[in-house]
């Protein structure tokens, strides 16, 4: 049912003449389906954090939202920008990069923010807990999904 689409991008920085490690981008959805919110998440996190590894998972299907929704996401971001920062500060960087989407189209965002060293020692993506149906009673979900549903 789901297929993986892999895209490898080589990032360069202005301050270095060498290239960073190739970034790894994964999607666990059908590559033929348009996913504008997922694409925006990928673009903004790439621009803000130049990740060595990035996974963006649309977990909307696990929640009480219409089929095809882009409202619940899990991201794994591996970046040197996280080195020396506590977890809370790392999450703030991700949230800041996605501020507009979090205020409008994304209802829930689970974040794993790791340094390259942490990723090398534990290259796993945590699993999300089962949905307890809380969004069924949350009127903000309906408002956030209106542009998507129209």
C-alpha positions in Angstrom: 0.0 0.0 0.0 2.7 2.5 0.9 5.9 2.9 -1.0 9.1 4.7 -0.2 10.4 7.5 -2.3 14.0 8.3 -1.7 15.7 11.5 -2.8 19.3 12.3 -2.1 20.4 16.0 -2.1 23.9 17.2 -1.7 23.9 20.5 0.3 26.7 23.0 0.2 27.2 25.9 2.6 28.5 29.4 2.0 31.2 29.2 4.6 32.8 25.9 3.5 34.1 24.9 0.1 33.4 21.2 0.9 30.1 19.5 0.6 28.1 18.3 3.6 27.0 14.6 3.8 24.2 13.8 1.5 20.8 14.4 2.9 18.3 11.6 3.0 14.7 12.3 2.5 12.0 9.7 2.9 8.3 9.6 2.2 6.1 6.6 3.1 3.2 7.7 0.9 2.4 7.1 -2.8 4.8 9.3 -4.7 2.2 10.1 -7.3 -0.1 11.9 -4.8 0.3 15.7 -4.3 1.2 16.6 -0.7 1.7 20.4 -0.5 2.0 20.5 3.3 4.5 17.7 3.4 6.5 19.4 0.7 6.5 22.7 2.5 7.7 20.9 5.7 10.6 19.4 3.8 11.6 22.6 2.1 11.5 24.8 5.2 13.3 22.3 7.4 16.0 21.8 4.7 16.5 25.6 4.3 16.5 26.3 8.1 18.6 23.3 9.4 20.5 21.8 6.4 19.8 18.3 7.7 22.1 15.3 7.2 18.9 13.2 7.4 15.3 14.2 7.2 12.1 12.1 7.4 8.7 13.6 7.2 5.8 11.2 7.9 2.2 12.1 7.3 0.4 10.3 10.2 -3.0 11.9 9.5 -4.5 8.6 8.5 -4.0 7.5 12.1 -6.4 10.2 13.3 -10.0 11.2 13.0 -9.6 13.4 9.9 -10.8 13.0 6.3 -8.8 10.7 4.0 -5.9 12.4 2.3 -5.5 15.0 5.1 -2.2 16.6 5.9 -2.7 17.6 9.5 -0.7 15.2 11.7 3.1 14.7 11.1 6.1 13.2 12.6 9.6 14.5 11.6 13.0 13.2 12.3 15.7 15.9 11.7 19.4 15.1 12.0 21.4 18.3 11.9 24.7 19.7 13.1 22.7 22.8 14.1 21.5 20.8 17.1 25.0 20.1 18.5 25.3 21.5 22.0 21.6 22.4 22.3 19.2 20.9 24.8 16.2 19.0 23.3 13.8 21.9 24.1 15.9 24.3 22.0 16.1 21.9 19.1 12.3 21.6 19.1 12.0 25.4 19.1 14.2 25.6 16.0 11.9 23.1 14.2 8.8 24.9 15.4 10.2 28.2 14.4 10.9 26.9 10.9 7.3 25.7 10.6 5.6 28.5 12.5 3.2 29.5 9.7 2.1 25.8 9.0 1.7 25.1 12.8 -0.6 28.2 13.1 -2.7 27.2 10.1 -2.5 23.7 8.6 -0.7 21.4 10.9 -2.7 20.2 13.9 0.0 17.9 15.5 3.8 17.6 15.0 5.9 15.0 16.7 9.6 15.9 16.5 12.8 13.9 16.9 15.8 16.2 16.7 19.1 14.5 16.7 22.8 15.4 16.1 24.6 13.3 13.5 26.5 11.5 16.3 23.2 10.6 18.1 21.8 9.4 14.7 24.8 7.2 14.1 24.5 5.6 17.5 20.7 5.1 17.2 19.3 5.4 13.7 15.7 4.8 14.6 12.4 6.7 14.2 10.2 6.5 17.2 6.6 5.2 16.7 3.6 7.3 17.4 1.1 6.2 20.0 -2.4 5.1 18.9 -4.8 8.0 18.4 -7.3 8.3 21.2 -9.7 10.3 19.1 -9.1 13.6 20.7 -9.2 15.5 17.4 -12.8 14.4 17.0 -13.8 16.9 19.6 -11.2 19.6 18.7 -12.9 22.3 16.6 -9.6 23.8 15.5 -8.9 20.7 13.4 -11.9 21.4 11.3 -10.9 25.0 10.8 -7.3 24.1 9.9 -8.4 21.5 7.4 -11.0 23.8 5.6 -8.5 25.0 2.9 -7.5 21.4 2.3 -11.1 20.1 2.1 -12.4 22.9 -0.2 
